[in-house]
Amino acid sequence: MKIIFTKHAKEVKFPLLAKHGFRLTEANVVVAINSPDHEDKDTEPPNVIASKSFDRRHVLRVVYKKEGDIIKVITFYPAEKGRYY
């Protein structure tokens, strides 16, 4: 499956999170999508929220939508472990 990033995800989120000390790469986001620790398909259908451990205190949450054989990354953000699942 091909993974693409929205303009918001690519141009806003990476620099914003880096400014706050969360240095993420596209590879981090792809890993969270491909092998999540938890996946929520019910909260924001048709969006999926994939969660993957990022460091000892945070998980990386990635909001994406499947469109045929394309996964479109809408946004992503770090969250405290235990907050969502």
MODELLER restraints for C-alpha pairs under 7 A, 6 or more apart:
rsr = mdl.restraints
at = mdl.atoms
rsr.add(forms.Gaussian(group=physical.xy_distance, feature=features.Distance(at['CA:1:A'], at['CA:69:A']), mean=5.42, stdev=0.5))
rsr.add(forms.Gaussian(group=physical.xy_distance, feature=features.Distance(at['CA:1:A'], at['CA:70:A']), mean=5.76, stdev=0.5))
rsr.add(forms.Gaussian(group=physical.xy_distance, feature=features.Distance(at['CA:1:A'], at['CA:71:A']), mean=6.95, stdev=0.5))
rsr.add(forms.Gaussian(group=physical.xy_distance, feature=features.Distance(at['CA:2:A'], at['CA:69:A']), mean=6.66, stdev=0.5))
rsr.add(forms.Gaussian(group=physical.xy_distance, feature=features.Distance(at['CA:2:A'], at['CA:70:A']), mean=4.93, stdev=0.5))
rsr.add(forms.Gaussian(group=physical.xy_distance, feature=features.Distance(at['CA:2:A'], at['CA:71:A']), mean=6.14, stdev=0.5))
rsr.add(forms.Gaussian(group=physical.xy_distance, feature=features.Distance(at['CA:3:A'], at['CA:70:A']), mean=5.89, stdev=0.5))
rsr.add(forms.Gaussian(group=physical.xy_distance, feature=features.Distance(at['CA:3:A'], at['CA:71:A']), mean=4.71, stdev=0.5))
rsr.add(forms.Gaussian(group=physical.xy_distance, feature=features.Distance(at['CA:3:A'], at['CA:72:A']), mean=5.99, stdev=0.5))
rsr.add(forms.Gaussian(group=physical.xy_distance, feature=features.Distance(at['CA:4:A'], at['CA:71:A']), mean=6.23, stdev=0.5))
rsr.add(forms.Gaussian(group=physical.xy_distance, feature=features.Distance(at['CA:4:A'], at['CA:72:A']), mean=5.02, stdev=0.5))
rsr.add(forms.Gaussian(group=physical.xy_distance, feature=features.Distance(at['CA:4:A'], at['CA:73:A']), mean=6.15, stdev=0.5))
rsr.add(forms.Gaussian(group=physical.xy_distance, feature=features.Distance(at['CA:5:A'], at['CA:72:A']), mean=5.73, stdev=0.5))
rsr.add(forms.Gaussian(group=physical.xy_distance, feature=features.Distance(at['CA:5:A'], at['CA:73:A']), mean=4.74, stdev=0.5))
rsr.add(forms.Gaussian(group=physical.xy_distance, feature=features.Distance(at['CA:5:A'], at['CA:74:A']), mean=6.67, stdev=0.5))
rsr.add(forms.Gaussian(group=physical.xy_distance, feature=features.Distance(at['CA:6:A'], at['CA:72:A']), mean=6.80, stdev=0.5))
rsr.add(forms.Gaussian(group=physical.xy_distance, feature=features.Distance(at['CA:6:A'], at['CA:73:A']), mean=6.06, stdev=0.5))
rsr.add(forms.Gaussian(group=physical.xy_distance, feature=features.Distance(at['CA:6:A'], at['CA:74:A']), mean=5.66, stdev=0.5))
rsr.add(forms.Gaussian(group=physical.xy_distance, feature=features.Distance(at['CA:9:A'], at['CA:73:A']), mean=6.86, stdev=0.5))
rsr.add(forms.Gaussian(group=physical.xy_distance, feature=features.Distance(at['CA:9:A'], at['CA:74:A']), mean=5.99, stdev=0.5))
rsr.add(forms.Gaussian(group=physical.xy_distance, feature=features.Distance(at['CA:9:A'], at['CA:75:A']), mean=4.99, stdev=0.5))
rsr.add(forms.Gaussian(group=physical.xy_distance, feature=features.Distance(at['CA:14:A'], at['CA:24:A']), mean=6.56, stdev=0.5))
rsr.add(forms.Gaussian(group=physical.xy_distance, feature=features.Distance(at['CA:17:A'], at['CA:23:A']), mean=6.64, stdev=0.5))
rsr.add(forms.Gaussian(group=physical.xy_distance, feature=features.Distance(at['CA:29:A'], at['CA:62:A']), mean=6.79, stdev=0.5))
rsr.add(forms.Gaussian(group=physical.xy_distance, feature=features.Distance(at['CA:32:A'], at['CA:50:A']), mean=6.23, stdev=0.5))
rsr.add(forms.Gaussian(group=physical.xy_distance, feature=features.Distance(at['CA:32:A'], at['CA:51:A']), mean=6.21, stdev=0.5))
rsr.add(forms.Gaussian(group=physical.xy_distance, feature=features.Distance(at['CA:32:A'], at['CA:52:A']), mean=5.10, stdev=0.5))
rsr.add(forms.Gaussian(group=physical.xy_distance, feature=features.Distance(at['CA:33:A'], at['CA:50:A']), mean=5.84, stdev=0.5))
rsr.add(forms.Gaussian(group=physical.xy_distance, feature=features.Distance(at['CA:36:A'], at['CA:50:A']), mean=5.59, stdev=0.5))
rsr.add(forms.Gaussian(group=physical.xy_distance, feature=features.Distance(at['CA:36:A'], at['CA:51:A']), mean=5.42, stdev=0.5))
rsr.add(forms.Gaussian(group=physical.xy_distance, feature=features.Distance(at['CA:36:A'], at['CA:52:A']), mean=5.00, stdev=0.5))
rsr.add(forms.Gaussian(group=physical.xy_distance, feature=features.Distance(at['CA:37:A'], at['CA:51:A']), mean=5.77, stdev=0.5))
rsr.add(forms.Gaussian(group=physical.xy_distance, feature=features.Distance(at['CA:37:A'], at['CA:52:A']), mean=5.00, stdev=0.5))
rsr.add(forms.Gaussian(group=physical.xy_distance, feature=features.Distance(at['CA:38:A'], at['CA:50:A']), mean=5.99, stdev=0.5))
rsr.add(forms.Gaussian(group=physical.xy_distance, feature=features.Distance(at['CA:38:A'], at['CA:51:A']), mean=5.17, stdev=0.5))
rsr.add(forms.Gaussian(group=physical.xy_distance, feature=features.Distance(at['CA:38:A'], at['CA:52:A']), mean=6.87, stdev=0.5))
rsr.add(forms.Gaussian(group=physical.xy_distance, feature=features.Distance(at['CA:39:A'], at['CA:48:A']), mean=6.95, stdev=0.5))
rsr.add(forms.Gaussian(group=physical.xy_distance, feature=features.Distance(at['CA:39:A'], at['CA:49:A']), mean=5.72, stdev=0.5))
rsr.add(forms.Gaussian(group=physical.xy_distance, feature=features.Distance(at['CA:39:A'], at['CA:50:A']), mean=4.54, stdev=0.5))
rsr.add(forms.Gaussian(group=physical.xy_distance, feature=features.Distance(at['CA:39:A'], at['CA:51:A']), mean=6.20, stdev=0.5))
rsr.add(forms.Gaussian(group=physical.xy_distance, feature=features.Distance(at['CA:40:A'], at['CA:48:A']), mean=5.78, stdev=0.5))
rsr.add(forms.Gaussian(group=physical.xy_distance, feature=features.Distance(at['CA:40:A'], at['CA:49:A']), mean=5.05, stdev=0.5))
rsr.add(forms.Gaussian(group=physical.xy_distance, feature=features.Distance(at['CA:40:A'], at['CA:50:A']), mean=6.47, stdev=0.5))
rsr.add(forms.Gaussian(group=physical.xy_distance, feature=features.Distance(at['CA:41:A'], at['CA:47:A']), mean=6.71, stdev=0.5))
rsr.add(forms.Gaussian(group=physical.xy_distance, feature=features.Distance(at['CA:41:A'], at['CA:48:A']), mean=4.79, stdev=0.5))
rsr.add(forms.Gaussian(group=physical.xy_distance, feature=features.Distance(at['CA:41:A'], at['CA:49:A']), mean=6.59, stdev=0.5))
rsr.add(forms.Gaussian(group=physical.xy_distance, feature=features.Distance(at['CA:46:A'], at['CA:65:A']), mean=6.50, stdev=0.5))
rsr.add(forms.Gaussian(group=physical.xy_distance, feature=features.Distance(at['CA:47:A'], at['CA:63:A']), mean=6.50, stdev=0.5))
rsr.add(forms.Gaussian(group=physical.xy_distance, feature=features.Distance(at['CA:47:A'], at['CA:64:A']), mean=5.52, stdev=0.5))
rsr.add(forms.Gaussian(group=physical.xy_distance, feature=features.Distance(at['CA:47:A'], at['CA:65:A']), mean=4.71, stdev=0.5))
rsr.add(forms.Gaussian(group=physical.xy_distance, feature=features.Distance(at['CA:48:A'], at['CA:63:A']), mean=5.71, stdev=0.5))
rsr.add(forms.Gaussian(group=physical.xy_distance, feature=features.Distance(at['CA:48:A'], at['CA:64:A']), mean=5.41, stdev=0.5))
rsr.add(forms.Gaussian(group=physical.xy_distance, feature=features.Distance(at['CA:48:A'], at['CA:65:A']), mean=6.10, stdev=0.5))
rsr.add(forms.Gaussian(group=physical.xy_distance, feature=features.Distance(at['CA:49:A'], at['CA:61:A']), mean=6.39, stdev=0.5))
rsr.add(forms.Gaussian(group=physical.xy_distance, feature=features.Distance(at['CA:49:A'], at['CA:62:A']), mean=5.43, stdev=0.5))
rsr.add(forms.Gaussian(group=physical.xy_distance, feature=features.Distance(at['CA:49:A'], at['CA:63:A']), mean=4.51, stdev=0.5))
rsr.add(forms.Gaussian(group=physical.xy_distance, feature=features.Distance(at['CA:49:A'], at['CA:64:A']), mean=6.49, stdev=0.5))
rsr.add(forms.Gaussian(group=physical.xy_distance, feature=features.Distance(at['CA:50:A'], at['CA:61:A']), mean=5.59, stdev=0.5))
rsr.add(forms.Gaussian(group=physical.xy_distance, feature=features.Distance(at['CA:50:A'], at['CA:62:A']), mean=5.15, stdev=0.5))
rsr.add(forms.Gaussian(group=physical.xy_distance, feature=features.Distance(at['CA:50:A'], at['CA:63:A']), mean=6.58, stdev=0.5))
rsr.add(forms.Gaussian(group=physical.xy_distance, feature=features.Distance(at['CA:51:A'], at['CA:59:A']), mean=6.19, stdev=0.5))
rsr.add(forms.Gaussian(group=physical.xy_distance, feature=features.Distance(at['CA:51:A'], at['CA:60:A']), mean=5.54, stdev=0.5))
rsr.add(forms.Gaussian(group=physical.xy_distance, feature=features.Distance(at['CA:51:A'], at['CA:61:A']), mean=4.44, stdev=0.5))
rsr.add(forms.Gaussian(group=physical.xy_distance, feature=features.Distance(at['CA:51:A'], at['CA:62:A']), mean=6.43, stdev=0.5))
rsr.add(forms.Gaussian(group=physical.xy_distance, feature=features.Distance(at['CA:52:A'], at['CA:59:A']), mean=5.32, stdev=0.5))
rsr.add(forms.Gaussian(group=physical.xy_distance, feature=features.Distance(at['CA:52:A'], at['CA:60:A']), mean=5.26, stdev=0.5))
rsr.add(forms.Gaussian(group=physical.xy_distance, feature=features.Distance(at['CA:52:A'], at['CA:61:A']), mean=6.66, stdev=0.5))
rsr.add(forms.Gaussian(group=physical.xy_distance, feature=features.Distance(at['CA:53:A'], at['CA:59:A']), mean=4.26, stdev=0.5))
rsr.add(forms.Gaussian(group=physical.xy_distance, feature=features.Distance(at['CA:53:A'], at['CA:60:A']), mean=6.19, stdev=0.5))
rsr.add(forms.Gaussian(group=physical.xy_distance, feature=features.Distance(at['CA:54:A'], at['CA:60:A']), mean=5.60, stdev=0.5))
rsr.add(forms.Gaussian(group=physical.xy_distance, feature=features.Distance(at['CA:57:A'], at['CA:80:A']), mean=5.89, stdev=0.5))
rsr.add(forms.Gaussian(group=physical.xy_distance, feature=features.Distance(at['CA:57:A'], at['CA:81:A']), mean=5.71, stdev=0.5))
rsr.add(forms.Gaussian(group=physical.xy_distance, feature=features.Distance(at['CA:58:A'], at['CA:78:A']), mean=6.08, stdev=0.5))
rsr.add(forms.Gaussian(group=physical.xy_distance, feature=features.Distance(at['CA:58:A'], at['CA:79:A']), mean=5.36, stdev=0.5))
rsr.add(forms.Gaussian(group=physical.xy_distance, feature=features.Distance(at['CA:58:A'], at['CA:80:A']), mean=4.57, stdev=0.5))
rsr.add(forms.Gaussian(group=physical.xy_distance, feature=features.Distance(at['CA:58:A'], at['CA:81:A']), mean=4.99, stdev=0.5))
rsr.add(forms.Gaussian(group=physical.xy_distance, feature=features.Distance(at['CA:59:A'], at['CA:78:A']), mean=5.60, stdev=0.5))
rsr.add(forms.Gaussian(group=physical.xy_distance, feature=features.Distance(at['CA:59:A'], at['CA:79:A']), mean=5.39, stdev=0.5))
rsr.add(forms.Gaussian(group=physical.xy_distance, feature=features.Distance(at['CA:59:A'], at['CA:80:A']), mean=6.30, stdev=0.5))
rsr.add(forms.Gaussian(group=physical.xy_distance, feature=features.Distance(at['CA:59:A'], at['CA:81:A']), mean=5.72, stdev=0.5))
rsr.add(forms.Gaussian(group=physical.xy_distance, feature=features.Distance(at['CA:60:A'], at['CA:77:A']), mean=5.84, stdev=0.5))
rsr.add(forms.Gaussian(group=physical.xy_distance, feature=features.Distance(at['CA:60:A'], at['CA:78:A']), mean=4.54, stdev=0.5))
rsr.add(forms.Gaussian(group=physical.xy_distance, feature=features.Distance(at['CA:60:A'], at['CA:79:A']), mean=6.42, stdev=0.5))
rsr.add(forms.Gaussian(group=physical.xy_distance, feature=features.Distance(at['CA:61:A'], at['CA:76:A']), mean=5.43, stdev=0.5))
rsr.add(forms.Gaussian(group=physical.xy_distance, feature=features.Distance(at['CA:61:A'], at['CA:77:A']), mean=5.37, stdev=0.5))
rsr.add(forms.Gaussian(group=physical.xy_distance, feature=features.Distance(at['CA:61:A'], at['CA:78:A']), mean=6.00, stdev=0.5))
rsr.add(forms.Gaussian(group=physical.xy_distance, feature=features.Distance(at['CA:62:A'], at['CA:75:A']), mean=6.08, stdev=0.5))
rsr.add(forms.Gaussian(group=physical.xy_distance, feature=features.Distance(at['CA:62:A'], at['CA:76:A']), mean=4.21, stdev=0.5))
rsr.add(forms.Gaussian(group=physical.xy_distance, feature=features.Distance(at['CA:62:A'], at['CA:77:A']), mean=6.67, stdev=0.5))
rsr.add(forms.Gaussian(group=physical.xy_distance, feature=features.Distance(at['CA:63:A'], at['CA:73:A']), mean=6.18, stdev=0.5))
rsr.add(forms.Gaussian(group=physical.xy_distance, feature=features.Distance(at['CA:63:A'], at['CA:74:A']), mean=5.58, stdev=0.5))
rsr.add(forms.Gaussian(group=physical.xy_distance, feature=features.Distance(at['CA:63:A'], at['CA:75:A']), mean=5.33, stdev=0.5))
rsr.add(forms.Gaussian(group=physical.xy_distance, feature=features.Distance(at['CA:63:A'], at['CA:76:A']), mean=5.86, stdev=0.5))
rsr.add(forms.Gaussian(group=physical.xy_distance, feature=features.Distance(at['CA:64:A'], at['CA:71:A']), mean=6.60, stdev=0.5))
rsr.add(forms.Gaussian(group=physical.xy_distance, feature=features.Distance(at['CA:64:A'], at['CA:72:A']), mean=5.43, stdev=0.5))
rsr.add(forms.Gaussian(group=physical.xy_distance, feature=features.Distance(at['CA:64:A'], at['CA:73:A']), mean=4.34, stdev=0.5))
rsr.add(forms.Gaussian(group=physical.xy_distance, feature=features.Distance(at['CA:64:A'], at['CA:74:A']), mean=5.17, stdev=0.5))
rsr.add(forms.Gaussian(group=physical.xy_distance, feature=features.Distance(at['CA:65:A'], at['CA:71:A']), mean=5.75, stdev=0.5))
rsr.add(forms.Gaussian(group=physical.xy_distance, feature=features.Distance(at['CA:65:A'], at['CA:72:A']), mean=5.26, stdev=0.5))
rsr.add(forms.Gaussian(group=physical.xy_distance, feature=features.Distance(at['CA:65:A'], at['CA:73:A']), mean=6.67, stdev=0.5))
rsr.add(forms.Gaussian(group=physical.xy_distance, feature=features.Distance(at['CA:66:A'], at['CA:72:A']), mean=6.31, stdev=0.5))
